[in-house]
């Protein structure tokens, strides 16, 4: 039950990487400040802050699991993230500059051995330099304003370095709970005509322990109420680790309602606890009106017409709890089936080619929590980890949708990937389908 990834190596690599990152950036800043004779506190304060942040990070990693923090630890992680994450952008710029300087230095060393040394004369002199033999040599005029130009460029570069801090700060306080509603209309060939137009609302990856209070989930509930969907589904990761995290959202979770109810499956984080705690979590969800589909299914719709909503336990991320055969027990070949399965890797493992499943709804990836969305283009580091990482995917007549989640894990921030509420409108096949 308690499937916990080994975090010792992860913590060591993370801590070492961030320490080296701070040393690299702050050593450059210290050099810049000293060359310009700034007050020593301009660099002493950042070094003091760096030591403090590293101690806080180490304490959190030793005391808590990085991906299962809740409450005050999430707040501390916010400050640590605001300190470290912008430095990746700053370090990238500094690294490019250092590489260019190194290349220039090597080039000058190489060319100095292959060509005669030019004489140097002061700016404004028009006389050629003459060496002992009396023959004129090429002269290099020293630009008197070059030092001031370099100083200006240096100040401008460090001024621009504030931009990454602004971006990360905005990702914490603006984008973090800027919930977006995505709409999808899908044709399900086997959907009964009586259910044509049925609307299903999906949220995923609640991670209740990542919320500072109940207000973010209250906004999610308000959005769901305004949509008036026929069914609400939640595709796993209700908590980071402990059942007590549900108390943060319990009032709003109990108020979720739809004509066909609220159904859900479990995620990997819902297993990061003891067997007793896992049982408490499932009982708590049931008491709040959530119909938890753990390798089972339900039929919804008017009498004589039905849509099957099936749910598996989590398989993926070093867990293997899904039992698809049990989740589809009693399902007929002509039934339209929507499967709730938290991890999208389950799609390729067991769903593609499984004739009974028309639509699979997942989450887990959070869309990476960081990425770019512009004019229909979307990119995130998550796509280099997951083949299906956000949005709609189709193979034949089967569909997979990966929800970007409403909560966070790790750094409490989202940059370019806002949290998501998805509204699906399902359509039955048109009358002309299959006719010659």
N, C-alpha and C positions, 0 to 999 in steps of 0.2 A: 504494500500500500504506500509506504513512505519512500517514493522514488526521488531521491535527492541527488542531483548531479554533484560530483566532487568539485568543490569550489576552492580548494587549497591552491591548486595551480593557477586557476583563474585570478584569485586574489593577489597572488605573488606577481603574476605578469601585469595585471592592471596597476598595482601599486608601483612597481618598478617603472613602468612606462610613463605614468603620470609624474613620478619624481624626476625622471630624465627630461620630460617635457618642461617642467618648471625650471630646472637648472639651465636648460638651453635658452629659454626665453628670458629669464630674469638676468642671466649673465650678460646677454646682449643689452638689456635695458640698463643694467648697472654701468656697462662700458659707455653707453650713450650719455647717461647722466653725468658721469665723471668727466668726460671730454668737454662737456658744456658747463662744467663747474656748478652744477645744480646742488642745492642743499642736499647733504647726505641722506636726509630723511626721505627724499624722493625714491631712494632704492632700499633703504632700511625697512620702511613700512611694508613694501611688497614682499621682501624676504621673510618678515615676521608673519605676514598673512599666509605665505606659502607653507611655512612650518606648521602653523595652526591648522590649515586645511588638510595637510597630509596626516597629522595626528588624528583629526576627526574622521577622515576616510579610513585609516587603519583601524580605529576603534570600531567603526561600523562594520567593517569587513570581518573583524574578529568576533564581534558580538552577535551580528545578525547576518543572515543570508542576503547577499546583494540584491537578488531578485525578489525578495519576500519582505521587504521593509514596509512598515506601516506607521501611521501616527507621526510622532515627533521625528522619527528617523527619516521620513519622507521630506520633511522640512529641511533637516540637516543636509540630506542629499541634494536638495535644490540649491543650497548655498555652495556646496562642493562642486556641483555641476557648473554653476555660474562662474566659478573660479577657474576650472580646468578646461571646459569644452571650448571656449573662445580661443584658447592658446593653440589649438590645433591649426586654426586658420592663420594665426600670427606666426607660428613656427614654420608653416609652409612657405610663407613669404620670406622669412629670414633664411630658410634653407636654400631657396632659389637664389637669393642674393649672395649667400656664402659660396654656393657652387659657381656662380658667375665670377665672383672675385677670385676664387681659386683657379678657375680656367684662365682668367686674364693674367694672373700671376705666373702660371706655368707658361703661357704663351710669351710673355715678356722675357722670362728666363730663357726660353728656347731661342727667341729671335735675337737676344742680346749677344749670343755666342756666334751668330751667323752674319751679322752686319755691323759696320763701324758705329761707335757710339756718337750720337749727335751732340753737338755743343748746345748748351742752354744759355740763353740770354734773357735779360729782363724784358717784361712786356713793354712795348713802345719803342724798343731799339730797332733800327732798320739796318744796322751794319752786320755783315756776315761774320761769323766766328772764324778765326784763323788759328790753326795749330802751328807747332814749331816749324814745320816744313814750309809754311807760308801758303799752302793750298787751302782754299775755302772748303768748309765742311757744312753739311746740312745743319740748320739750327732749329731748335724747338722753342717756340715762344711760350713762356709760362703764363697761363691765364691768371691774371691777378684776382679775378673774381671767383676762381674755381673753389677755394675753400668755403666761401659764403654760399655758393650754390650747393655744395655738398651738405652744408649745415641745414639749409632750407629743406632739401630733399629728405634729410634724416628726420627733421621735425615733422614734416608732412607725413612720412611713412608711419611714425609712431602715433600721430594723430588719427590716421586712418585705422590703426589697430584697435580703436575703440568700437569700430563697426561690428566685429564678431560678438562683443559683449552686448551690444544693442540687439542683435539678431537672437542670441540665446535668451536674453531677458524677455524679449517679445514672445519667444516660444514657450516661456514659463507662465507669463501673466496674461497673454492675449490669445494665442492660438490654442493653449492647453485645453480650454473648455469652450472653444468656439465650435460648437456642435453643428455639423452640416448634414443636411438631408439629401441622400442620393436616391434616385428613383429608377427602377428597372421594370420593364414590361416584357414578360417571357411567354412564349407559346409552349404549352405542355400538351403534347398530342393526346395523351390519355385522360386529360382533365375532363370530367363530366360537364356537359353544357350547363347544367344547373349551377355549377361553380365558376362559370366563366366570369372573370373580373374580380375574383376573390383577392383580397389585399392582405399581405403578410408583412408585418414590421419586424425587422431584425436589429438587435443590438448584440454586442459581443465584448468579451474581455472587460468586464466591469472593474475588476481589481479594486474592490471597495476600500481596501487599506491605503490606496494611493490618493483618495480624496481627502481634502483638509476638513470638510464637513459635509452635510447632507445636500448642500445647495447645487452642486453640479448634477447629481442624479435627479434632483427635483426638476431641473431644467430638461433633462432627458424625458422624465415622466410627462412633463408638460407638452413636449413635442409629440410624444406618442399619443397623448390624449387628443391633441389637435388633429392628428392624422386619421383617427377613428378606423384603424385597421381591424380586419375580421379576426386576426390572430397575431399575437406577439410571441416571438421566439428569442431566446437568449442562448448564444452558442459558447458557453463555458467561461471559465476563469472568473468566478464570482468574487474570489478573494485572492490575496497574494499568498496566504498560508493558513491563517487561523480563522475558525468560524466566527470568532467575536468581531471580526471586521464587518460582518453583515449589519451590526448594530448601527453603523454609519448611514446605511441606506434602507434600513428595514421599513421605516414608515412609508417611504416612497415606493418601495418594492411591493408592499401590501396593497397600495392604491392602484397598481397597474391593472388594467382590465380590458377585455376585448370579448366579443360575442363567443368566440371559440376558446377563450382562455389565454393563459401564459404558459408556454412550454419551453423546456430547456434541456441542454445536455451539459456534461461536465467537461472541464478543461484540465490541463496538466497541473496548474497551480492548485486546483481543488483537491489534489492528491498529496500535496506537500505538507502532510500532517500525520498524526497517529491514527490508527484504525478507529479509536474512540472519537477523536475530533472529526474524522471524515463522516462517521455516522451522525454526529451532532450537526454537521453542515447540511447533510441531506434532509435531516428532520426539520431543521430550521427553515430551509427553503420550502419544504412542503407546508409548514405552518403559515408561510407568507403567501400561499396561493400559487406557488410555482409547481407545475406538473413536470417533474423531473423524469426524463426519458433515458433511463440507464439500460441500454440494450433492449428496448421495447418500443412499441408504437401505439398510436391512437388514430382513430378514424374521425374525421370531421366532415360536416356537410349535412344537407337535408336528407331525409329518409329516401333510400333508393339511390342516392348519389354520394360518393365519398372520396375524400382526398386523405391519403395515409401520411401522417407525420411520424417518422421514425427517428430514433435518437440512439447514438452509440456512446459508450463511455470513451475516454480518451485513448487513442493510440498515436504515438509519436513522441519525440523528445524523451527517449529512453523509457517510455511507458507502452504497455500493450494490454489495455483493458477492453478494447472494443470487441464485440461479438456480433458481427453483422448478421449472421444467420439467425440469432435470437432476436435482433432488432427487426428483422423482416418476417418473423414468424406469423403465419396467417395471412400474409400478403398474397393476393391473386395476381396472375400475369397481366390482367387488364387494369389493375389499380395504378393510379397515378401516385407517385411517392416523392415526398420531400424528406431528405435525410439531414438531420442535425449532427454534425461531427466537427469537433473543435479544430483539429489540426488539418490544414489543407493537404498535407502529404498523404493523408489517408485516401485522397481522391485517386492518385496513381496506384497506390498499393492495392486497394480492394474495390474501388467503385467503378472506375472506367471499364466498360464492358459488362458490368452487372446490369442486366436488362431490366431489373425492377425499379431502378432509381432514376428519376427524371431530373431532380435538382438537389444538389448538396449545398448546404449553407455552413460556412466555417468562419473562423477568426484567427486567433493565435499570433499572427505576424505583427499586428498593430500598424501595418503599412510601413514598418520600420521606425515610426515616430519622427523620422527625419527624411526629407526629400524635397523634390521640386514638382510643382504642378503649374503648368502654364500653357494656355491655348490648346488644351487637349493632350499635351505632353506630360507624362508623369514618370519620375525616376526616384528610386530609393535604394539604399544599400541592401534592403531586404530582398530585392529581386535577384541578388547574387547568392542568396542563401536558399530561397524558396522559388521553385518553378512557378508556383501560383502564389502571389504575395498580396494582391489587392485587386478588387473589382471582379468582373465577369470573365469566365473562361468556358469554352464550349468544345465538346468533342462529339460529333454526330448529333444525336438528339439529346445528349446529356449536358447539363449545365452545372457549373460550380461558381459560387460567389464567395469571395473572401472579404469579410467586413474588416474595416480598419480599426475597430474597437472604440470604446469610449473612455477607458481608463489608461493608465500607463504602468510600466514596470521599469525599474532602474531609475534613470534620471526623470524627474517629473516635468517633462517638457515635450512639446511637439513643434517641429519646425517644418513648415510646408506640407504637413500631413495632418489635417484637422481630424478630430474625432467624428465618428460617423453613426448616423441612424439611417437604415436602409428600408425603403418601402417597395415591396414587390407587388406588381399586379399580374396575376396569372391568367392567361387566355387559353381556352381550348382550341383545338385545331379548327381551321375554317372548313366549311362544308365542302369546298372544292378540293381539299387536300386528298390526293390519291386518285382523283378522277382523271381520265384520259382527256 
